[in-house]
Amino acid sequence: MLTEEQNRRLTQTGAGTPMGELLRRYWMPIAAVAELDDKPIKPVRLMGEDLVLFKNERGDYGLIDRHCAHRRADLSYGWVDGCGLRCNYHGWQWDPSGRCLGQPFEEVAHPDARFKDRVRIKAYQAEAKAGLVWAYLGPDPAPLLPTWEPFTWKNGFVQIVFSEIPCNWVQCQENSIDPVHFEWLHSNWSRVLNRADSPKPPTHLRVGFDEFEYGFTYRRVLEGGSDQDELWTVGRTCLWPNGLFTGGHFEWRVPIDDETTLSVGWFFDRVPNDMEPFTQDRIPYWASPIKDPKTGRWITSHIMNQDFVAWVGQGTIADRTKEHLGESDRGVITMRKRILEDADAVARGGEPKGLIRDPDENVCVALPIIGRKYFVDGFARDAVTGDLQRTPGLVLRQDFPFLIGQPEEIRLAYKRAMGFDREHLAGVRPETR
């Protein structure tokens, strides 16, 4: 149980707040690369700051104040012109560093005044990696944008999915270190929702939590399993400070502001060996809805949609003064303590955990991965067996189980990549968390 003050320190992300200053030390995914290829300007709200992201004609990304420094017009309605973004109101032009490149009428009226050299706009760093555009809002020198090991894998179908969740980021991230919820929220509840007369899922017998350089691992022993299973010996990753990594995909919980979170999912599906080599010229992206427009109720049909129901059900900002935590919450308690300690370290002028500054280290940053050989080496189509509830075996799936609303063209592209247009295989891949 936290005090009101501790809960505020944990949940507030604005500039100058302890948690806001901590989170600004890390790169945050804010868009898809293909999104900016389709339309090179995107309004962004990140940790309470209103910004505009753009890609100029040289291919550089800019992330600048949403409002022009002239008369505060909305730059998301401007257009890309050369290496800058031009305001639609009076034509002032801004480059990715926040430097003013041009003030058309001022340059006619006073050609020698160089007024543009005396005006700058707030600007942050933005970079592309793994099909995502990332933002860094912290002080220089910025850490390196991590090259997580799955970003280097070959022969995989990757897709990126966004959802906007109307609650604070912390209750989303606490889900990343809560193994027992999968048994109930995703397994038992799914049986109830589907009125399924199937066997109950295995019960959690033991859970464990360990800190490592880039976050925490959570480990489990399930009924019928043992501590020799990779679910215990390897575990899943609560990625610092606001991510989840399960082996086949990442999820990031990015604070839009204190009451809204951008869920960013990066999903990797290894193609069977007979479909190699496989490459993607463009990583597709899409937005997943969270509410049924007919009923006004939260959607419950898919894995992450079920997570969203649990998150928003705690309120816009969870009141942690009213909690009663138990043994299954040891990871949550540990994570809260550690992240508040990191915020204190930043306030004292120190560095938080998990920053990468060595380029050699960043060539490929390894993480705990259940079933690594399947993702790296692939698998024969006729050898696809197993249940990730217990083993690292892969099950080829026809449908996308994580989020509702996958566009038809992406569904068909996935099926072509997997060879489903040649063979009609069925199956579900019940990836555990």
C-alpha positions, 0 to 999 in steps of 0.5 A: 500500500502506498501513501497518496504522496508516493502514488503521485510521485509514481504516476505524474509524468509532466516535466519537472516531476520526479517520474517525468524526469526519470522517463525522459531519460529513456527513448519512447516509441511514438509512431511507426516508420511507415506511418510517416512514410504515408503522411509525413506529419503527425501530432503527438502528445507525450508526457503532457507535452504537445508536439508535432513529429515530421519527416523532412525531404532528406529523411530526417525526423523532427519532433518539435513544439506543436505551436509555431513560435510566431503566433502559436499556430498548430504546426500539425497543419503545416507541410514539409518543405525541403529540410523543414516544416513550414507553418500554414499561417505565415510560412515560418519554417522550422528544422528538426533542431528547432532552428528557424529556417525562414520567415518569408515576409520578415525577410522581404521587409527587413532582409538584413535583420536576420530575425530568424536567427534569434528565434528557436522552437522547442525540439527533441531528438527522434530516430527510427529503429525496427519500424518504429519512430522513437523520441527522447525528451531528456538531457544531453548526452542522450543514451543510445536507442537500444538494439534489442536482440529481436530487432536483429532477427531475420525471416520474421513477419513484423507488425506494429499495433497502437491503442490509446488507453484512458488510464495512467501508465503505471497500472499498465506497466504493473501488468508486466510483472504480474504472472498470475493474471494470465491464468485468470484474466486470459485463461479462466475468464476467456473460458467464461466469456466463450462459454467453453467446456474445456479443461481449466488451465494449469494453476500457478504453483510458484512464482519468482522475480529477479532483477537484471540490467534491463528490468526484471524477469518473472518466473513461474512453475505451473501445475504439471510443470517443473522448475526445469521448464524455461518458464522458470529457468528463463522467464519473461521480461518486465523491460525497464522502465515501461515495457514488456517482452515475452519472447515473440513481442514487445509492449510499451506503455507510453504516457501520453499524459497522466490520464492516457497511455499509448499502448505500442505493440511490436510483434514478430512471427518467425516464418517456417523454414520452407518460407525462407528467405523472407524480408519485409520492405515495409513493416505494417502498422495499425490501430486497434479499438478498445471499446465496442461502439454498439454497447459502449463496453470495453472489448474483451475478445483478445488478449491485450484487450482483456488487459485493457479492461483490467487497467481501466477498471482500476480508475483513470489513476489507480488509488493505491492507498486502498490496495491489499497486496498479496504474495502474487504481488511481490513483483509489483511491490519490487518494481514500484520500489525500484522505479521510485529509487531511480527517480530519486537517483535522477533527482540527485543528478545520477543515472537510472538503470538500463541506459546504454551508452557503449556502441559495441554493447548496442550492436545486439542487446540480449534479453532472456528469451524462452524458445530462442532457437525457434526465433533464431534458427526457425523450424520445419513446418511439420515439426510445429507442436507444443504449448507455450503454457508449458514449453517453448514450442511454437504453434503456427496460428492463423489468426492474430490473438492479441488485439482486435481489428487487424486490417484484412490486407495485413492478415493476408500478408501474414498468411502469405508469409507463413505459407497459409496460401499453400496449406491450410493449417489451423492452430493458436499460439497461446503465448504466455506473459 
